[in-house]
């Protein structure tokens, strides 16, 4: 009985979003790991696919959190600067 091959999610769409909108350096790394997941899934390398998938997910989470924090800080600085001008 053949064993079913499991495929791991690559998070490529999330990585591209992270690259364009949130945190550029972490987005690049996330896209690279997402491509590694796709390659490992196609070759049947389950261990590499699992590891690269976890890394891509972690990089995306960290990148989005840092991007949101950066946006909040920039908005606060902008609002404070506007109040000082008035």
VMD Tcl script that builds the backbone (N, CA, C; Angstrom):
set m [mol new atoms 258]
animate dup $m
set s [atomselect $m all]
$s set {name element resname resid chain x y z} {
  {N N UNK 1 A 0.846 -1.181 0.000}
  {CA C UNK 1 A 0.000 0.000 0.000}
  {C C UNK 1 A 0.887 1.239 0.000}
  {N N UNK 2 A 0.784 2.088 -1.002}
  {CA C UNK 2 A 1.633 3.281 -1.068}
  {C C UNK 2 A 1.225 4.307 -0.023}
  {N N UNK 3 A 2.225 4.994 0.496}
  {CA C UNK 3 A 1.940 6.025 1.502}
  {C C UNK 3 A 1.558 7.325 0.797}
  {N N UNK 4 A 0.540 8.004 1.310}
  {CA C UNK 4 A 0.143 9.267 0.684}
  {C C UNK 4 A 1.185 10.340 0.963}
  {N N UNK 5 A 1.515 11.104 -0.056}
  {CA C UNK 5 A 2.477 12.181 0.131}
  {C C UNK 5 A 1.738 13.425 0.600}
  {N N UNK 6 A 2.256 14.002 1.643}
  {CA C UNK 6 A 1.634 15.224 2.144}
  {C C UNK 6 A 2.359 16.420 1.542}
  {N N UNK 7 A 1.605 17.431 1.220}
  {CA C UNK 7 A 2.196 18.668 0.719}
  {C C UNK 7 A 1.985 19.748 1.764}
  {N N UNK 8 A 2.947 20.582 1.893}
  {CA C UNK 8 A 2.903 21.646 2.887}
  {C C UNK 8 A 2.595 22.967 2.194}
  {N N UNK 9 A 1.904 23.869 2.882}
  {CA C UNK 9 A 1.571 25.165 2.263}
  {C C UNK 9 A 2.827 26.010 2.072}
  {N N UNK 10 A 2.860 26.727 0.972}
  {CA C UNK 10 A 4.060 27.519 0.684}
  {C C UNK 10 A 3.941 28.964 1.173}
  {N N UNK 11 A 2.725 29.448 1.396}
  {CA C UNK 11 A 2.490 30.827 1.844}
  {C C UNK 11 A 3.071 31.846 0.860}
  {N N UNK 12 A 3.091 31.502 -0.422}
  {CA C UNK 12 A 3.694 32.390 -1.416}
  {C C UNK 12 A 2.917 33.698 -1.568}
  {N N UNK 13 A 1.599 33.627 -1.595}
  {CA C UNK 13 A 0.800 34.850 -1.727}
  {C C UNK 13 A 1.017 35.770 -0.522}
  {N N UNK 14 A 1.044 35.186 0.661}
  {CA C UNK 14 A 1.298 35.980 1.869}
  {C C UNK 14 A 2.708 36.562 1.850}
  {N N UNK 15 A 3.655 35.804 1.335}
  {CA C UNK 15 A 5.031 36.289 1.240}
  {C C UNK 15 A 5.144 37.471 0.289}
  {N N UNK 16 A 4.426 37.406 -0.835}
  {CA C UNK 16 A 4.448 38.519 -1.784}
  {C C UNK 16 A 3.776 39.751 -1.174}
  {N N UNK 17 A 2.664 39.549 -0.471}
  {CA C UNK 17 A 2.018 40.665 0.227}
  {C C UNK 17 A 2.973 41.282 1.241}
  {N N UNK 18 A 3.652 40.435 2.002}
  {CA C UNK 18 A 4.606 40.905 2.998}
  {C C UNK 18 A 5.740 41.674 2.331}
  {N N UNK 19 A 6.207 41.190 1.202}
  {CA C UNK 19 A 7.286 41.852 0.470}
  {C C UNK 19 A 6.866 43.236 0.012}
  {N N UNK 20 A 5.660 43.364 -0.513}
  {CA C UNK 20 A 5.224 44.627 -1.104}
  {C C UNK 20 A 4.668 45.624 -0.088}
  {N N UNK 21 A 4.047 45.138 0.973}
  {CA C UNK 21 A 3.306 46.040 1.852}
  {C C UNK 21 A 3.868 46.204 3.261}
  {N N UNK 22 A 4.550 45.228 3.764}
  {CA C UNK 22 A 4.873 45.274 5.195}
  {C C UNK 22 A 6.358 45.472 5.479}
  {N N UNK 23 A 7.131 44.475 5.231}
  {CA C UNK 23 A 8.535 44.515 5.638}
  {C C UNK 23 A 9.382 43.919 4.521}
  {N N UNK 24 A 10.040 44.769 3.762}
  {CA C UNK 24 A 10.745 44.347 2.553}
  {C C UNK 24 A 11.798 43.267 2.790}
  {N N UNK 25 A 12.733 43.414 3.747}
  {CA C UNK 25 A 13.772 42.380 3.905}
  {C C UNK 25 A 13.205 41.021 4.322}
  {N N UNK 26 A 12.272 41.016 5.240}
  {CA C UNK 26 A 11.678 39.746 5.656}
  {C C UNK 26 A 10.799 39.173 4.547}
  {N N UNK 27 A 10.218 40.035 3.732}
  {CA C UNK 27 A 9.420 39.576 2.603}
  {C C UNK 27 A 10.263 38.841 1.575}
  {N N UNK 28 A 11.469 39.327 1.329}
  {CA C UNK 28 A 12.370 38.652 0.392}
  {C C UNK 28 A 12.707 37.255 0.906}
  {N N UNK 29 A 13.063 37.173 2.177}
  {CA C UNK 29 A 13.404 35.873 2.766}
  {C C UNK 29 A 12.192 34.937 2.742}
  {N N UNK 30 A 11.012 35.469 3.003}
  {CA C UNK 30 A 9.800 34.648 3.001}
  {C C UNK 30 A 9.499 34.114 1.609}
  {N N UNK 31 A 9.700 34.933 0.579}
  {CA C UNK 31 A 9.481 34.474 -0.794}
  {C C UNK 31 A 10.470 33.358 -1.142}
  {N N UNK 32 A 11.707 33.500 -0.719}
  {CA C UNK 32 A 12.720 32.468 -0.986}
  {C C UNK 32 A 12.323 31.151 -0.328}
  {N N UNK 33 A 11.915 31.201 0.930}
  {CA C UNK 33 A 11.510 29.968 1.616}
  {C C UNK 33 A 10.224 29.400 1.023}
  {N N UNK 34 A 9.325 30.256 0.570}
  {CA C UNK 34 A 8.107 29.770 -0.073}
  {C C UNK 34 A 8.424 29.011 -1.356}
  {N N UNK 35 A 9.390 29.514 -2.114}
  {CA C UNK 35 A 9.804 28.805 -3.330}
  {C C UNK 35 A 10.475 27.479 -2.983}
  {N N UNK 36 A 11.213 27.447 -1.874}
  {CA C UNK 36 A 11.818 26.189 -1.431}
  {C C UNK 36 A 10.750 25.159 -1.081}
  {N N UNK 37 A 9.649 25.610 -0.482}
  {CA C UNK 37 A 8.549 24.702 -0.151}
  {C C UNK 37 A 7.976 24.100 -1.431}
  {N N UNK 38 A 7.739 24.936 -2.431}
  {CA C UNK 38 A 7.199 24.433 -3.698}
  {C C UNK 38 A 8.135 23.417 -4.331}
  {N N UNK 39 A 9.432 23.725 -4.332}
  {CA C UNK 39 A 10.398 22.803 -4.918}
  {C C UNK 39 A 10.455 21.490 -4.138}
  {N N UNK 40 A 10.487 21.574 -2.817}
  {CA C UNK 40 A 10.562 20.365 -1.997}
  {C C UNK 40 A 9.299 19.533 -2.135}
  {N N UNK 41 A 8.140 20.185 -2.223}
  {CA C UNK 41 A 6.888 19.444 -2.422}
  {C C UNK 41 A 6.902 18.702 -3.759}
  {N N UNK 42 A 7.413 19.348 -4.796}
  {CA C UNK 42 A 7.422 18.701 -6.114}
  {C C UNK 42 A 8.421 17.550 -6.176}
  {N N UNK 43 A 9.494 17.650 -5.390}
  {CA C UNK 43 A 10.486 16.573 -5.361}
  {C C UNK 43 A 10.132 15.475 -4.370}
  {N N UNK 44 A 9.126 15.712 -3.529}
  {CA C UNK 44 A 8.726 14.730 -2.533}
  {C C UNK 44 A 9.567 14.760 -1.273}
  {N N UNK 45 A 10.344 15.797 -1.081}
  {CA C UNK 45 A 11.179 15.930 0.116}
  {C C UNK 45 A 10.326 16.536 1.230}
  {N N UNK 46 A 9.706 15.667 2.013}
  {CA C UNK 46 A 8.743 16.105 3.019}
  {C C UNK 46 A 9.424 16.888 4.148}
  {N N UNK 47 A 10.595 16.453 4.569}
  {CA C UNK 47 A 11.272 17.123 5.684}
  {C C UNK 47 A 11.658 18.556 5.332}
  {N N UNK 48 A 12.244 18.735 4.148}
  {CA C UNK 48 A 12.622 20.085 3.725}
  {C C UNK 48 A 11.387 20.955 3.510}
  {N N UNK 49 A 10.338 20.380 2.950}
  {CA C UNK 49 A 9.104 21.142 2.729}
  {C C UNK 49 A 8.504 21.606 4.048}
  {N N UNK 50 A 8.487 20.735 5.040}
  {CA C UNK 50 A 7.932 21.097 6.346}
  {C C UNK 50 A 8.749 22.198 7.010}
  {N N UNK 51 A 10.061 22.061 6.966}
  {CA C UNK 51 A 10.932 23.059 7.602}
  {C C UNK 51 A 10.826 24.413 6.895}
  {N N UNK 52 A 10.859 24.415 5.572}
  {CA C UNK 52 A 10.771 25.666 4.826}
  {C C UNK 52 A 9.395 26.305 4.992}
  {N N UNK 53 A 8.337 25.493 5.090}
  {CA C UNK 53 A 6.997 26.017 5.289}
  {C C UNK 53 A 6.873 26.715 6.647}
  {N N UNK 54 A 7.412 26.090 7.678}
  {CA C UNK 54 A 7.387 26.715 9.017}
  {C C UNK 54 A 8.177 28.020 9.015}
  {N N UNK 55 A 9.325 28.020 8.354}
  {CA C UNK 55 A 10.152 29.227 8.309}
  {C C UNK 55 A 9.456 30.339 7.532}
  {N N UNK 56 A 8.846 30.008 6.403}
  {CA C UNK 56 A 8.122 31.014 5.619}
  {C C UNK 56 A 6.974 31.597 6.432}
  {N N UNK 57 A 6.232 30.739 7.139}
  {CA C UNK 57 A 5.120 31.225 7.966}
  {C C UNK 57 A 5.628 32.155 9.062}
  {N N UNK 58 A 6.716 31.768 9.735}
  {CA C UNK 58 A 7.274 32.590 10.805}
  {C C UNK 58 A 7.755 33.940 10.275}
  {N N UNK 59 A 8.457 33.926 9.146}
  {CA C UNK 59 A 8.937 35.184 8.563}
  {C C UNK 59 A 7.777 36.092 8.172}
  {N N UNK 60 A 6.707 35.504 7.651}
  {CA C UNK 60 A 5.537 36.301 7.283}
  {C C UNK 60 A 4.866 36.908 8.505}
  {N N UNK 61 A 4.729 36.139 9.557}
  {CA C UNK 61 A 4.104 36.662 10.780}
  {C C UNK 61 A 4.934 37.799 11.353}
  {N N UNK 62 A 6.236 37.589 11.466}
  {CA C UNK 62 A 7.111 38.623 12.024}
  {C C UNK 62 A 7.121 39.861 11.131}
  {N N UNK 63 A 7.171 39.665 9.828}
  {CA C UNK 63 A 7.178 40.793 8.905}
  {C C UNK 63 A 5.905 41.610 8.962}
  {N N UNK 64 A 4.763 40.939 9.046}
  {CA C UNK 64 A 3.494 41.659 9.117}
  {C C UNK 64 A 3.368 42.405 10.441}
  {N N UNK 65 A 3.766 41.777 11.537}
  {CA C UNK 65 A 3.700 42.441 12.845}
  {C C UNK 65 A 4.610 43.673 12.854}
  {N N UNK 66 A 5.836 43.525 12.352}
  {CA C UNK 66 A 6.745 44.673 12.302}
  {C C UNK 66 A 6.213 45.764 11.376}
  {N N UNK 67 A 5.622 45.383 10.263}
  {CA C UNK 67 A 5.050 46.361 9.346}
  {C C UNK 67 A 3.905 47.134 9.972}
  {N N UNK 68 A 3.027 46.441 10.687}
  {CA C UNK 68 A 1.903 47.110 11.350}
  {C C UNK 68 A 2.413 48.049 12.444}
  {N N UNK 69 A 3.390 47.598 13.216}
  {CA C UNK 69 A 3.967 48.459 14.261}
  {C C UNK 69 A 4.592 49.699 13.635}
  {N N UNK 70 A 5.310 49.525 12.537}
  {CA C UNK 70 A 5.932 50.655 11.862}
  {C C UNK 70 A 4.885 51.645 11.349}
  {N N UNK 71 A 3.818 51.141 10.779}
  {CA C UNK 71 A 2.744 52.017 10.295}
  {C C UNK 71 A 2.114 52.791 11.446}
  {N N UNK 72 A 1.865 52.122 12.564}
  {CA C UNK 72 A 1.283 52.803 13.730}
  {C C UNK 72 A 2.216 53.891 14.236}
  {N N UNK 73 A 3.503 53.586 14.332}
  {CA C UNK 73 A 4.474 54.585 14.806}
  {C C UNK 73 A 4.516 55.780 13.854}
  {N N UNK 74 A 4.509 55.531 12.558}
  {CA C UNK 74 A 4.542 56.639 11.597}
  {C C UNK 74 A 3.284 57.496 11.670}
  {N N UNK 75 A 2.135 56.876 11.865}
  {CA C UNK 75 A 0.891 57.643 11.996}
  {C C UNK 75 A 0.922 58.493 13.257}
  {N N UNK 76 A 1.401 57.942 14.356}
  {CA C UNK 76 A 1.493 58.697 15.612}
  {C C UNK 76 A 2.450 59.873 15.444}
  {N N UNK 77 A 3.588 59.653 14.817}
  {CA C UNK 77 A 4.544 60.742 14.594}
  {C C UNK 77 A 3.919 61.824 13.711}
  {N N UNK 78 A 3.198 61.419 12.685}
  {CA C UNK 78 A 2.551 62.377 11.792}
  {C C UNK 78 A 1.498 63.198 12.528}
  {N N UNK 79 A 0.694 62.548 13.364}
  {CA C UNK 79 A -0.359 63.254 14.111}
  {C C UNK 79 A 0.269 64.227 15.108}
  {N N UNK 80 A 1.297 63.806 15.793}
  {CA C UNK 80 A 1.975 64.681 16.758}
  {C C UNK 80 A 2.607 65.873 16.037}
  {N N UNK 81 A 3.206 65.636 14.883}
  {CA C UNK 81 A 3.800 66.737 14.126}
  {C C UNK 81 A 2.748 67.734 13.659}
  {N N UNK 82 A 1.572 67.239 13.262}
  {CA C UNK 82 A 0.499 68.140 12.848}
  {C C UNK 82 A -0.006 68.988 14.007}
  {N N UNK 83 A -0.086 68.388 15.185}
  {CA C UNK 83 A -0.556 69.151 16.344}
  {C C UNK 83 A 0.452 70.207 16.758}
  {N N UNK 84 A 1.740 69.938 16.585}
  {CA C UNK 84 A 2.753 70.932 16.940}
  {C C UNK 84 A 2.759 72.112 15.979}
  {N N UNK 85 A 2.412 71.865 14.742}
  {CA C UNK 85 A 2.381 72.935 13.740}
  {C C UNK 85 A 1.221 73.890 14.034}
  {N N UNK 86 A 0.103 73.373 14.469}
  {CA C UNK 86 A -1.078 74.197 14.727}
  {C C UNK 86 A -0.898 74.887 16.008}
}
mol reanalyze $m
mol bondsrecalc $m
mol representation Tube
mol addrep $m
